[in-house]
């Protein structure tokens, strides 16, 4: 009964400390989706202190229990389901004052503020860690596809998170952007701009990931396609000629069918 009272008092102290520690220094950790990270937390500890007297709790956004430790072992009965099987302390280092937490398989929902609250024989200690779930994109590549009807400029980039912002400088074209997640939860970006032009045209596309201050700008100069114009003009010039030949052939067939039979034609008949 006494140990239960002590444990409740510890958690109450931790919660009070958390709610009144708005000015504590925050450590920023940037984590890519699917990666494994360590959230650092250290506290003063005498060499003579017993690790069994160390109690600690990791919280996400003040209320979600990420990991608990007391009486020399993990206490995960009230751990949030989102973190089950994904958290681990370094138990052999707790006696030295290391309460860092290893978090595996980072997910988008892991974004936010974490608090490490520790209580031992020397007092109460608090560490704030902010996790930012983000990953830089690969340098975007441009490719150009041409037909007689239009020119398509395609941008491709991989392995980034979260979704970037794209801005094409040519507003008169048709833009289509596709985003797909890979097996690690990072985005593949494919954005196309289809346009028509009879003049030389410069097109610029900008891609930004503001959370990591990442920015790319790509420019391409497009020229009209004279070979397609020649082909179209040639077809228009040949069309009347082809039509005239077809009409003359049809008239010849009709005249041949309707002409009266000649003597040679009659001689060719066989009467039975």
C-alpha positions in Angstrom: 0.0 0.0 0.0 2.9 2.3 0.8 4.6 1.6 -2.5 1.4 2.4 -4.4 1.1 5.7 -2.6 4.7 6.6 -3.4 4.2 5.7 -7.0 1.0 7.8 -7.3 2.9 10.7 -5.6 5.7 10.4 -8.1 3.4 10.5 -11.1 1.5 13.5 -9.6 4.8 15.3 -9.1 5.9 14.5 -12.7 2.6 15.8 -14.1 2.8 19.0 -12.0 6.4 19.5 -13.2 5.4 19.0 -16.8 2.5 21.4 -16.6 4.6 24.1 -15.0 7.8 23.7 -17.2 6.8 25.8 -20.2 10.2 27.6 -20.2 12.3 24.5 -20.3 14.8 24.2 -23.1 13.7 22.0 -26.1 15.9 19.8 -28.1 14.9 19.3 -31.7 15.2 15.9 -33.4 14.4 15.5 -37.1 13.4 12.0 -38.1 12.5 10.6 -41.5 9.5 8.2 -41.8 10.5 4.6 -41.2 13.8 5.5 -39.4 14.9 4.7 -35.8 15.9 7.5 -33.5 17.0 8.1 -30.0 15.5 10.8 -27.8 18.1 12.0 -25.4 17.5 12.5 -21.7 20.1 12.7 -19.0 19.8 13.5 -15.3 22.2 13.8 -12.3 22.9 10.6 -10.5 25.4 9.7 -7.8 27.5 6.6 -8.1 26.1 5.4 -4.8 22.4 5.9 -5.8 20.4 2.8 -6.3 18.9 2.4 -9.8 15.9 0.9 -8.2 15.1 4.3 -6.8 14.9 5.8 -10.3 11.5 6.4 -11.7 10.9 8.0 -15.1 8.2 8.5 -17.7 8.2 9.6 -21.3 5.1 11.5 -22.5 4.0 12.6 -25.9 2.0 15.9 -26.0 1.8 15.9 -22.2 -0.7 13.1 -21.8 0.1 10.1 -24.1 2.3 7.6 -22.3 5.2 6.5 -24.4 7.3 4.6 -21.8 7.4 4.1 -18.0 10.2 2.8 -15.8 10.3 2.2 -12.1 11.5 -0.4 -9.5 14.3 -1.4 -11.9 12.1 -2.5 -14.8 9.7 -1.2 -17.5 6.1 -0.5 -16.5 4.2 -0.6 -19.8 0.7 -1.5 -18.6 -0.6 2.0 -19.5 1.6 2.5 -22.6 -0.2 4.1 -25.5 -1.0 1.4 -28.2 0.7 3.6 -30.8 4.1 2.9 -29.1 3.8 -0.8 -28.2 6.8 -2.7 -29.4 8.5 0.5 -30.6 10.2 1.9 -27.5 13.3 0.8 -25.5 15.4 2.3 -22.8 19.1 1.7 -22.1 18.7 -0.1 -18.7 22.4 -0.7 -18.2 23.0 3.1 -18.4 20.2 4.3 -16.2 22.5 4.0 -13.1 24.8 6.5 -14.9 22.0 9.0 -15.5 20.9 8.1 -19.0 17.1 7.9 -19.5 17.3 8.2 -23.3 14.5 6.5 -25.3 15.0 4.6 -28.5 12.0 4.9 -30.9 11.8 2.6 -33.9 9.8 2.8 -37.2 9.0 6.6 -37.0 5.5 7.5 -38.2 3.9 10.7 -39.1 1.8 10.6 -35.9 5.1 10.7 -33.9 5.5 14.4 -34.7 5.3 16.7 -31.7 6.7 17.4 -28.2 8.0 14.8 -25.9 8.8 15.1 -22.1 11.2 13.0 -20.1 10.4 13.3 -16.4 12.8 11.7 -13.9 12.7 11.3 -10.1 15.5 9.9 -8.1 17.2 10.5 -4.7 18.7 13.8 -5.9 15.3 15.3 -6.9 13.1 15.8 -10.0 14.4 16.5 -13.5 12.8 17.3 -16.8 13.9 17.2 -20.4 11.9 18.4 -23.4 12.4 17.0 -26.9 10.6 18.0 -30.1 10.4 15.5 -32.9 9.9 16.8 -36.4 8.9 14.0 -38.9 10.5 15.1 -42.2 12.9 13.9 -44.9 14.6 15.9 -47.7 13.7 15.3 -51.3 16.2 14.2 -53.9 17.2 16.8 -56.4 14.3 17.0 -58.9 14.9 15.9 -62.5 13.2 17.4 -65.6 12.4 15.5 -68.8 10.6 16.7 -71.9 8.2 14.8 -74.1 7.1 16.2 -77.5 4.3 15.4 -79.9 2.8 17.4 -82.8 0.0 18.5 -80.4 1.9 19.6 -77.3 5.1 19.6 -75.2 5.1 18.0 -71.8 7.6 18.9 -69.1 7.9 16.3 -66.3 9.4 16.8 -62.9 10.4 13.8 -60.8 11.7 13.7 -57.2 11.9 11.0 -54.5 12.2 10.1 -50.8 10.8 13.3 -49.2 8.3 14.0 -46.5 5.9 15.7 -46.0 4.2 16.8 -49.3 6.1 19.7 -51.0 4.6 22.7 -52.7 5.0 23.1 -56.5 4.7 26.2 -58.5 4.9 26.3 -62.3 5.6 29.6 -63.9 3.4 28.9 -67.0 -0.2 29.3 -66.1 -1.6 28.6 -69.6 -0.7 24.9 -69.5 -2.3 21.8 -68.0 -0.7 20.7 -64.8 -1.1 17.2 -63.2 0.7 16.2 -60.0 0.8 12.6 -58.6 2.1 11.8 -55.1 2.7 8.2 -53.9 4.1 6.7 -50.7 6.9 4.2 -50.8 7.4 1.3 -48.4 9.0 3.6 -45.8 6.3 6.2 -45.9 8.2 8.8 -48.0 6.8 10.5 -51.1 7.6 10.1 -54.8 6.6 13.2 -56.7 5.7 13.3 -60.4 4.4 16.6 -61.8 3.7 17.3 -65.5 2.9 20.5 -67.4 1.5 20.1 -70.9 1.4 23.1 -73.1 1.3 24.3 -76.7 3.5 27.0 -78.1 4.4 28.5 -81.5 7.2 30.5 -80.0 10.3 30.0 -77.9 9.1 29.7 -74.3 10.9 29.5 -70.9 9.2 27.5 -68.2 10.3 27.5 -64.5 9.1 25.1 -61.8 9.8 25.7 -58.1 9.6 22.9 -55.5 9.8 23.7 -51.7 9.7 21.8 -48.5 9.3 24.5 -45.9 9.7 22.3 -42.8 13.3 21.7 -43.7 13.9 25.0 -45.6 14.6 23.0 -48.8 14.0 24.7 -52.1 14.7 23.8 -55.7 14.2 25.8 -59.0 14.4 24.3 -62.4 14.2 26.1 -65.8 13.9 24.8 -69.3 13.6 26.6 -72.6 11.2 25.2 -75.2 11.1 25.7 -78.9 8.3 25.2 -81.4 8.5 22.0 -83.4 8.8 23.0 -87.2 8.9 19.4 -88.3 5.3 18.9 -87.0 4.2 22.1 -88.8 5.7 20.8 -92.1 3.9 17.5 -91.7 0.6 19.2 -91.0 1.0 21.6 -94.0 2.0 18.7 -96.3 -1.1 16.8 -95.4 -3.3 19.8 -96.0 -1.7 20.3 -99.5 -2.0 16.6 -100.4 -5.5 16.2 -99.3 -7.2 18.0 -102.3 -5.0 16.0 -104.7 -5.9 12.7 -103.2 -9.6 13.7 -103.2 -9.4 14.6 -106.9 -7.9 11.3 -107.8 -10.6 9.4 -105.9 -13.3 11.4 -107.6 -11.9 10.8 -111.1 -11.5 7.1 -110.4 -15.1 6.9 -109.3 -16.3 8.7 -112.4 -14.3 6.4 -114.6 -15.9 3.4 -113.0 -19.4 4.8 -113.4 -18.9 5.6 -117.1 -17.5 2.2 -117.8 -20.4 0.5 -116.2 -23.1 2.6 -118.0 -21.6 2.6 -121.6 -23.5 0.5 -124.2 -22.0 -2.9 -125.2 -19.7 -2.9 -128.3 -19.6 -5.6 -131.0 -16.6 -7.2 -129.4 -18.5 -7.4 -126.1 -21.4 -9.1 -127.9 -19.2 -11.6 -129.7 -17.9 -12.6 -126.3 -21.3 -13.8 -125.2 -22.1 -17.6 -125.5 -25.7 -18.5 -126.1 -27.0 -21.8 -125.0 
